[in-house]
Amino acid sequence: MKYKDKILSILGKYSHNGKYAFVLSYLHNRHRFPNLDNPKDLSELYIQRVLSGEINKIYYLADKYKVRDYIKEKGLEQILTPLIDVYDKATEIDFSKLPNKFALKLNYGAGMNIICQDKSRLNIEESVLKLKNWIEQKGQYSYSEQHYNLIKRKIVCEEYIDDGSGGFPIDYKFMCICGKVHCILACSGRENGHADYLPYSLNWEPLYDYYKTIKPQNHLLPKPSNLEEMINIAEILSKDIDLVRVDLYSNGSKIWFGEMTLTPAGCIFHRWSDKGIKEMGNYYLSLKSR
């Protein structure tokens, strides 16, 4: 654990709601103190919602298994990736019964995924150990993402999403504010062991000044032919929710649901520029004042 992470963990543990840890993390990232009494930028607004406990009221949206019921309630069952099975323990998985391609993921948190494109090349013993460690890990979310502690841990197995690119599908992350999409963060290249991020406007214009660092190798992605449909879906799912990120996948015709993220980047938005979080904060305040 890095030195900064240790400090944040201690502050999160001994602050009853994690306020001190948020302040230090924001200060470290933005080089200024956050205004949590009168929040204006997107990071401050997200932090306020966590500290107020509002996020915990909708924790089930962050549960990658329970959220499937929410999607169905919204009349969007067609965007759900077919479910193969769900498990309480890694040892319950019978890999011999799984198809050649599939995705295993924990229903809480982030980054706990095993994407299998060829079962014959999968190290099953190693995969089981990973899943076992993930589902049994003792580390609790102490301050920025406490809602994950409310989720009963499970392992979800879904069909592999193939968007025809030959690699992992592009992840379209819709930044939803008061039920309206403000911009889309496109994530690509994960099959190469890293991810390239670039925000786009609703007209699919690159928002270079919304992000701190754009890698030289980043290339502009083509505008999805069904972008308007994806925006509509994101707004249906985010209706009546002040702040949420809706992640979708698409091959241009078919759309798949990814997840709903209640605390993107731990509410700090470390990759986003000051201009980006300020403009999104202004958009939030303008909608709330109507």
KEROSE-589251 format. One record per residue (C-alpha): residue number from 1; x, y, z. Coordinates in Angstrom, 3 decimals, padded with zeros to 6 digits, m for minus. Layout:
REM residues N
<num=NUM, x=X, y=Y, z=Z> $
...
//
This chain:
REM residues 290
<num=1, x=000.000, y=000.000, z=000.000> $
<num=2, x=001.346, y=003.435, z=m000.954> $
<num=3, x=002.121, y=005.992, z=001.777> $
<num=4, x=m000.752, y=008.252, z=000.681> $
<num=5, x=m003.169, y=005.302, z=000.673> $
<num=6, x=m002.138, y=004.418, z=004.237> $
<num=7, x=m002.885, y=007.954, z=005.397> $
<num=8, x=m006.260, y=007.949, z=003.638> $
<num=9, x=m007.120, y=004.593, z=005.167> $
<num=10, x=m006.331, y=005.853, z=008.677> $
<num=11, x=m008.267, y=009.076, z=008.156> $
<num=12, x=m011.201, y=007.159, z=006.711> $
<num=13, x=m011.209, y=004.774, z=009.670> $
<num=14, x=m011.097, y=007.424, z=012.386> $
<num=15, x=m013.360, y=009.960, z=010.695> $
<num=16, x=m016.967, y=008.920, z=011.333> $
<num=17, x=m017.957, y=009.603, z=007.727> $
<num=18, x=m014.617, y=009.818, z=005.926> $
<num=19, x=m014.634, y=013.615, z=005.574> $
<num=20, x=m010.951, y=014.041, z=006.497> $
<num=21, x=m009.872, y=011.430, z=003.979> $
<num=22, x=m011.906, y=013.093, z=001.240> $
<num=23, x=m010.405, y=016.480, z=002.060> $
<num=24, x=m006.849, y=015.137, z=001.944> $
<num=25, x=m007.432, y=013.198, z=m001.281> $
<num=26, x=m009.046, y=016.194, z=m002.980> $
<num=27, x=m006.244, y=018.475, z=m001.767> $
<num=28, x=m003.603, y=016.057, z=m003.031> $
<num=29, x=m005.264, y=015.895, z=m006.450> $
<num=30, x=m006.478, y=019.486, z=m006.925> $
<num=31, x=m003.968, y=021.405, z=m004.767> $
<num=32, x=m006.803, y=023.207, z=m003.013> $
<num=33, x=m009.324, y=022.414, z=m000.313> $
<num=34, x=m012.786, y=021.247, z=m001.376> $
<num=35, x=m015.811, y=023.388, z=m000.568> $
<num=36, x=m018.070, y=020.813, z=001.057> $
<num=37, x=m020.386, y=023.385, z=002.653> $
<num=38, x=m021.289, y=024.863, z=m000.728> $
<num=39, x=m020.148, y=022.280, z=m003.312> $
<num=40, x=m019.904, y=023.445, z=m006.893> $
<num=41, x=m017.667, y=021.155, z=m008.927> $
<num=42, x=m018.607, y=017.555, z=m009.723> $
<num=43, x=m016.136, y=016.057, z=m007.244> $
<num=44, x=m017.425, y=018.190, z=m004.373> $
<num=45, x=m021.027, y=017.327, z=m005.266> $
<num=46, x=m020.286, y=013.583, z=m005.306> $
<num=47, x=m018.411, y=013.794, z=m002.002> $
<num=48, x=m021.355, y=015.604, z=m000.420> $
<num=49, x=m023.728, y=012.828, z=m001.503> $
<num=50, x=m021.479, y=010.196, z=000.069> $
<num=51, x=m021.083, y=012.119, z=003.320> $
<num=52, x=m024.838, y=012.716, z=003.540> $
<num=53, x=m025.545, y=008.983, z=003.179> $
<num=54, x=m027.647, y=009.482, z=000.032> $
<num=55, x=m025.558, y=006.992, z=m001.941> $
<num=56, x=m026.296, y=004.192, z=000.546> $
<num=57, x=m030.019, y=004.464, z=m000.192> $
<num=58, x=m029.457, y=003.203, z=m003.735> $
<num=59, x=m026.533, y=000.846, z=m003.059> $
<num=60, x=m028.303, y=m001.975, z=m004.920> $
<num=61, x=m027.632, y=m000.187, z=m008.219> $
<num=62, x=m023.917, y=m000.861, z=m007.671> $
<num=63, x=m024.607, y=m004.576, z=m007.113> $
<num=64, x=m023.792, y=m006.153, z=m010.478> $
<num=65, x=m026.279, y=m008.950, z=m009.751> $
<num=66, x=m029.187, y=m007.084, z=m008.124> $
<num=67, x=m029.059, y=m004.279, z=m010.682> $
<num=68, x=m030.352, y=m006.745, z=m013.254> $
<num=69, x=m033.773, y=m006.509, z=m011.590> $
<num=70, x=m033.626, y=m002.711, z=m011.844> $
<num=71, x=m032.865, y=m002.948, z=m015.568> $
<num=72, x=m035.872, y=m005.213, z=m016.055> $
<num=73, x=m038.110, y=m002.850, z=m014.086> $
<num=74, x=m037.096, y=m000.085, z=m016.497> $
<num=75, x=m038.239, y=m002.228, z=m019.441> $
<num=76, x=m034.706, y=m002.711, z=m020.754> $
<num=77, x=m034.190, y=m006.436, z=m020.257> $
<num=78, x=m032.943, y=m006.681, z=m023.855> $
<num=79, x=m029.691, y=m004.910, z=m022.949> $
<num=80, x=m028.764, y=m007.379, z=m020.213> $
<num=81, x=m025.905, y=m009.731, z=m021.001> $
<num=82, x=m027.295, y=m013.291, z=m020.719> $
<num=83, x=m026.635, y=m014.703, z=m017.263> $
<num=84, x=m024.933, y=m018.106, z=m017.183> $
<num=85, x=m024.913, y=m018.599, z=m013.408> $
<num=86, x=m024.280, y=m016.941, z=m010.050> $
<num=87, x=m022.219, y=m018.396, z=m007.199> $
<num=88, x=m021.643, y=m017.762, z=m003.503> $
<num=89, x=m018.210, y=m019.422, z=m003.562> $
<num=90, x=m015.495, y=m019.845, z=m006.166> $
<num=91, x=m015.410, y=m023.597, z=m005.513> $
<num=92, x=m019.016, y=m023.894, z=m006.736> $
<num=93, x=m017.998, y=m023.127, z=m010.328> $
<num=94, x=m017.976, y=m026.106, z=m012.673> $
<num=95, x=m015.758, y=m024.851, z=m015.476> $
<num=96, x=m016.503, y=m027.923, z=m017.582> $
<num=97, x=m020.069, y=m026.684, z=m017.985> $
<num=98, x=m019.097, y=m023.148, z=m019.009> $
<num=99, x=m018.895, y=m022.131, z=m022.689> $
<num=100, x=m015.569, y=m021.438, z=m024.375> $
<num=101, x=m015.982, y=m017.694, z=m023.821> $
<num=102, x=m017.422, y=m016.099, z=m020.692> $
<num=103, x=m016.938, y=m013.390, z=m018.075> $
<num=104, x=m016.655, y=m013.977, z=m014.324> $
<num=105, x=m016.924, y=m010.965, z=m012.046> $
<num=106, x=m017.535, y=m010.051, z=m008.451> $
<num=107, x=m020.808, y=m008.214, z=m007.932> $
<num=108, x=m019.230, y=m005.481, z=m005.803> $
<num=109, x=m016.354, y=m003.075, z=m006.298> $
<num=110, x=m014.270, y=m002.727, z=m009.448> $
<num=111, x=m011.446, y=m004.480, z=m011.253> $
<num=112, x=m012.384, y=m007.977, z=m010.066> $
<num=113, x=m013.071, y=m009.605, z=m013.424> $
<num=114, x=m011.873, y=m012.665, z=m015.321> $
<num=115, x=m012.588, y=m012.315, z=m019.026> $
<num=116, x=m012.130, y=m015.641, z=m020.799> $
<num=117, x=m011.841, y=m015.612, z=m024.596> $
<num=118, x=m010.586, y=m019.210, z=m024.858> $
<num=119, x=m011.269, y=m021.689, z=m022.054> $
<num=120, x=m008.542, y=m024.046, z=m023.255> $
<num=121, x=m005.980, y=m021.373, z=m022.370> $
<num=122, x=m007.490, y=m020.433, z=m019.021> $
<num=123, x=m005.577, y=m021.315, z=m015.866> $
<num=124, x=m008.545, y=m022.601, z=m013.863> $
<num=125, x=m006.661, y=m023.122, z=m010.605> $
<num=126, x=m005.322, y=m019.570, z=m010.712> $
<num=127, x=m008.756, y=m018.193, z=m011.609> $
<num=128, x=m010.428, y=m019.974, z=m008.690> $
<num=129, x=m007.770, y=m018.635, z=m006.316> $
<num=130, x=m008.324, y=m015.082, z=m007.576> $
<num=131, x=m012.076, y=m015.337, z=m007.175> $
<num=132, x=m011.693, y=m016.873, z=m003.726> $
<num=133, x=m009.409, y=m014.061, z=m002.586> $
<num=134, x=m011.689, y=m011.394, z=m004.004> $
<num=135, x=m014.850, y=m012.715, z=m002.393> $
<num=136, x=m013.164, y=m013.358, z=000.959> $
<num=137, x=m010.909, y=m010.315, z=001.178> $
<num=138, x=m011.181, y=m008.539, z=004.500> $
<num=139, x=m010.424, y=m005.017, z=003.312> $
<num=140, x=m013.581, y=m002.961, z=003.678> $
<num=141, x=m014.448, y=000.200, z=001.804> $
<num=142, x=m013.759, y=002.727, z=004.534> $
<num=143, x=m014.879, y=006.119, z=003.304> $
<num=144, x=m015.350, y=006.868, z=m000.394> $
<num=145, x=m017.328, y=003.778, z=m001.367> $
<num=146, x=m019.017, y=002.552, z=001.794> $
<num=147, x=m022.081, y=001.405, z=m000.143> $
<num=148, x=m020.095, y=m001.603, z=m001.389> $
<num=149, x=m020.065, y=m002.896, z=002.187> $
<num=150, x=m023.852, y=m003.280, z=001.985> $
<num=151, x=m023.664, y=m005.707, z=m000.937> $
<num=152, x=m023.846, y=m009.450, z=m000.269> $
<num=153, x=m020.902, y=m010.792, z=m002.225> $
<num=154, x=m021.458, y=m013.121, z=m005.150> $
<num=155, x=m019.668, y=m014.248, z=m008.292> $
<num=156, x=m021.577, y=m013.552, z=m011.490> $
<num=157, x=m020.942, y=m015.459, z=m014.715> $
<num=158, x=m022.216, y=m013.884, z=m017.925> $
<num=159, x=m021.799, y=m014.540, z=m021.608> $
<num=160, x=m018.762, y=m012.931, z=m023.230> $
<num=161, x=m019.567, y=m009.648, z=m024.971> $
<num=162, x=m018.210, y=m009.694, z=m028.512> $
<num=163, x=m018.501, y=m006.331, z=m030.270> $
<num=164, x=m016.672, y=m007.624, z=m033.353> $
<num=165, x=m013.437, y=m005.723, z=m032.653> $
<num=166, x=m011.433, y=m008.830, z=m031.806> $
<num=167, x=m010.500, y=m007.428, z=m028.398> $
<num=168, x=m012.359, y=m006.344, z=m025.300> $
<num=169, x=m015.410, y=m004.225, z=m026.140> $
<num=170, x=m015.229, y=m000.434, z=m025.937> $
<num=171, x=m016.702, y=000.772, z=m022.654> $
<num=172, x=m018.941, y=003.821, z=m023.087> $
<num=173, x=m019.323, y=005.565, z=m019.730> $
<num=174, x=m022.214, y=008.038, z=m019.680> $
<num=175, x=m021.854, y=010.835, z=m017.128> $
<num=176, x=m025.459, y=011.334, z=m016.029> $
<num=177, x=m026.509, y=014.437, z=m014.115> $
<num=178, x=m030.096, y=014.779, z=m012.868> $
<num=179, x=m031.199, y=012.211, z=m015.436> $
<num=180, x=m029.411, y=013.862, z=m018.367> $
<num=181, x=m026.231, y=012.721, z=m020.093> $
<num=182, x=m023.624, y=015.481, z=m020.049> $
<num=183, x=m020.751, y=013.688, z=m021.792> $
<num=184, x=m019.394, y=010.211, z=m022.541> $
<num=185, x=m016.057, y=008.811, z=m021.403> $
<num=186, x=m014.907, y=006.155, z=m023.885> $
<num=187, x=m012.531, y=003.474, z=m022.623> $
<num=188, x=m010.684, y=001.235, z=m025.094> $
<num=189, x=m007.593, y=m000.953, z=m025.381> $
<num=190, x=m008.024, y=m002.980, z=m022.195> $
<num=191, x=m006.952, y=m006.171, z=m023.957> $
<num=192, x=m003.452, y=m004.660, z=m024.186> $
<num=193, x=m003.092, y=m004.486, z=m020.417> $
<num=194, x=m003.939, y=m000.807, z=m020.133> $
<num=195, x=m006.870, y=001.456, z=m020.925> $
<num=196, x=m007.105, y=004.557, z=m023.083> $
<num=197, x=m009.662, y=007.141, z=m021.968> $
<num=198, x=m011.102, y=010.078, z=m023.863> $
<num=199, x=m014.255, y=012.103, z=m023.100> $
<num=200, x=m016.663, y=013.017, z=m025.891> $
<num=201, x=m019.552, y=015.457, z=m026.170> $
<num=202, x=m023.079, y=014.316, z=m027.060> $
<num=203, x=m022.179, y=015.151, z=m030.679> $
<num=204, x=m019.119, y=012.916, z=m030.364> $
<num=205, x=m016.607, y=015.736, z=m030.376> $
<num=206, x=m013.475, y=014.953, z=m028.309> $
<num=207, x=m013.305, y=016.951, z=m025.079> $
<num=208, x=m009.532, y=017.095, z=m024.757> $
<num=209, x=m009.679, y=019.847, z=m022.147> $
<num=210, x=m011.887, y=017.718, z=m019.875> $
<num=211, x=m009.048, y=015.300, z=m019.163> $
<num=212, x=m005.674, y=015.911, z=m017.544> $
<num=213, x=m003.590, y=013.605, z=m019.722> $
<num=214, x=m004.363, y=012.263, z=m023.175> $
<num=215, x=m001.853, y=009.610, z=m024.190> $
<num=216, x=m000.107, y=010.247, z=m027.528> $
<num=217, x=m001.228, y=006.844, z=m028.811> $
<num=218, x=m004.875, y=007.633, z=m028.135> $
<num=219, x=m006.804, y=007.673, z=m031.365> $
<num=220, x=m010.267, y=009.025, z=m031.948> $
<num=221, x=m012.918, y=006.355, z=m031.868> $
<num=222, x=m015.638, y=006.354, z=m034.525> $
<num=223, x=m019.002, y=007.673, z=m033.432> $
<num=224, x=m021.287, y=004.726, z=m032.566> $
<num=225, x=m024.096, y=004.522, z=m035.103> $
<num=226, x=m026.566, y=003.985, z=m032.255> $
<num=227, x=m025.217, y=006.708, z=m029.967> $
<num=228, x=m028.612, y=008.406, z=m029.621> $
<num=229, x=m030.167, y=005.109, z=m028.509> $
<num=230, x=m027.420, y=004.616, z=m025.924> $
<num=231, x=m027.940, y=008.157, z=m024.610> $
<num=232, x=m031.671, y=007.468, z=m024.324> $
<num=233, x=m031.022, y=004.243, z=m022.401> $
<num=234, x=m028.587, y=005.984, z=m020.035> $
<num=235, x=m031.176, y=008.682, z=m019.337> $
<num=236, x=m033.915, y=006.122, z=m018.683> $
<num=237, x=m031.673, y=004.335, z=m016.183> $
<num=238, x=m030.526, y=007.537, z=m014.485> $
<num=239, x=m033.956, y=009.162, z=m014.234> $
<num=240, x=m034.583, y=010.546, z=m010.735> $
<num=241, x=m030.932, y=009.942, z=m009.744> $
<num=242, x=m028.909, y=013.112, z=m009.186> $
<num=243, x=m025.492, y=011.692, z=m009.995> $
<num=244, x=m024.571, y=008.348, z=m011.518> $
<num=245, x=m022.399, y=006.947, z=m014.292> $
<num=246, x=m024.026, y=004.427, z=m016.631> $
<num=247, x=m021.674, y=002.092, z=m018.529> $
<num=248, x=m022.793, y=000.508, z=m021.788> $
<num=249, x=m021.233, y=m001.543, z=m024.591> $
<num=250, x=m022.219, y=m001.565, z=m028.252> $
<num=251, x=m021.269, y=m003.050, z=m031.609> $
<num=252, x=m023.173, y=m000.374, z=m033.495> $
<num=253, x=m026.491, y=m002.193, z=m033.484> $
<num=254, x=m026.669, y=m004.253, z=m030.301> $
<num=255, x=m026.343, y=m002.561, z=m026.876> $
<num=256, x=m025.272, y=m004.316, z=m023.668> $
<num=257, x=m025.510, y=m003.017, z=m020.116> $
<num=258, x=m022.242, y=m002.818, z=m018.188> $
<num=259, x=m022.854, y=m001.353, z=m014.748> $
<num=260, x=m024.039, y=001.684, z=m012.810> $
<num=261, x=m021.293, y=003.436, z=m010.857> $
<num=262, x=m022.357, y=005.539, z=m007.877> $
<num=263, x=m018.913, y=006.863, z=m006.922> $
<num=264, x=m016.754, y=007.133, z=m010.075> $
<num=265, x=m013.035, y=007.311, z=m009.283> $
<num=266, x=m013.848, y=007.415, z=m005.573> $
<num=267, x=m015.527, y=010.828, z=m006.143> $
<num=268, x=m012.126, y=012.480, z=m006.714> $
<num=269, x=m012.082, y=012.283, z=m010.544> $
<num=270, x=m008.303, y=012.324, z=m010.519> $
<num=271, x=m008.048, y=012.003, z=m014.317> $
<num=272, x=m010.538, y=014.785, z=m015.034> $
<num=273, x=m009.365, y=018.383, z=m015.436> $
<num=274, x=m010.560, y=021.284, z=m013.290> $
<num=275, x=m012.494, y=022.569, z=m016.291> $
<num=276, x=m014.265, y=019.235, z=m016.731> $
<num=277, x=m015.467, y=018.866, z=m013.153> $
<num=278, x=m016.341, y=022.577, z=m012.949> $
<num=279, x=m018.502, y=022.528, z=m016.077> $
<num=280, x=m020.276, y=019.348, z=m014.991> $
<num=281, x=m020.842, y=020.890, z=m011.568> $
<num=282, x=m022.321, y=023.999, z=m013.184> $
<num=283, x=m024.595, y=021.795, z=m015.282> $
<num=284, x=m025.828, y=020.054, z=m012.127> $
<num=285, x=m026.511, y=023.338, z=m010.347> $
<num=286, x=m028.340, y=024.772, z=m013.376> $
<num=287, x=m030.645, y=021.738, z=m013.585> $
<num=288, x=m031.347, y=021.769, z=m009.844> $
<num=289, x=m032.251, y=025.469, z=m009.932> $
<num=290, x=m034.988, y=025.021, z=m012.530> $
//
